[in-house]
Amino acid sequence: MLAPEQHGSCGNEHMHYEKKSNPLVQTPCGSTEACDFPVTRDTYTATPNQVLKIYWMVFNCSTRHTTAETKISQATYDLNLKYATIGYQFNSYISFYKCSGTDGTQDYTTFPSDGGKVTTAVTKEKGSNYKNAGGFVIVAGQPTDSTLNGFMYLPYTGYSYAGVGFMNYAVVGSGFTTLSHELGHAFGLSHTFAGVTETTSCQCAESTASDLTGDYCSDTPPIARNWECSSPISTSAFPDPCTSRGAQWNPNPYTNLMSYGTCRTSFTTQQIRRVRCYRARNLAWVTEDTNALRNYTGGVPGTEPPPTNPPPPGSAASFVLSIMAMIASLFALV
């Protein structure tokens, strides 16, 4: 069941924008973002206790999407467990779309990793001012590359489509951690291996755990990209292109949600502070949900599904909902 996460990738590898500057200057390597500076990051110690919104755009390309509400309920339940220590919980709102002809030109049967179809779909269906809805927007569908688990646009100053992302429908559901990982990117977090595998030069390589290079968190050790659920791991199997190391990477932060693999469980203290900082400074347009937190109890059959945007009048879905409402009213009279 977890096979897609065992060797799948996150599209933020391809969308990663490395920041470069003089490493002798004691500032984050090339960054001008306030939250990349530890002196700013570490002021965000208070727990916000906020309920935020995720708007799901589910592209109905096969019969497997008939279980979308249950799968998204399960994913939201797991997400809320992972983000409880940060102080954020999420309500999910779902809309369904066809795979072909949504905007007259695009075929949404599959989504490439460059994000083009995702942003086109969001702009077409949510408008160019999608931020007015005050929540994250996630397109769920089938990627062109089956190894792509998902991606989220980063919230850095001047970057487009902050808060927008994509999830491979195969890793939406109970037991997967991809959603927690991708929302981490939406909140400004980098991969734990950003300073090793993702560096395009050795100028900003993370040789030791640092606040100034890599993922800008000194409580995450430098590591090469890997999917292992063990520590230590071999440097011959997972080499460092910039730094001479011994025979092992030790430790391998395989339980960190910004790593790869199937054993991810948590964020570090500094990652938590970065999330709070970026949310407050760069994602202020993400507003708190005025609705109470829904009871996402793992998506077990019989539990309450996520709220669903009303379908168009006259549609089959609208007819089904009206019948269900009539049945519910009859039971209420008994």
KANOR-V18756 format. One record per helix or strand of 2 or more residues. SS is the DSSP state (~ for helix, > for strand). FROM is the first residue (numbers start at 0). TO is the last residue. Records with the same first field share a line. If there is no record, write none. Layout:
# KANOR-V18756
SS = FROM-TO, FROM-TO
This chain:
# KANOR-V18756
~ = 2-6, 10-12, 33-35, 37-40, 62-82, 115-125, 129-132, 168-170, 177-185, 201-203, 268-280, 315-332
> = 8-9, 49-58, 87-96, 135-140, 147-151, 163-167, 232-233, 247-248, 306-307
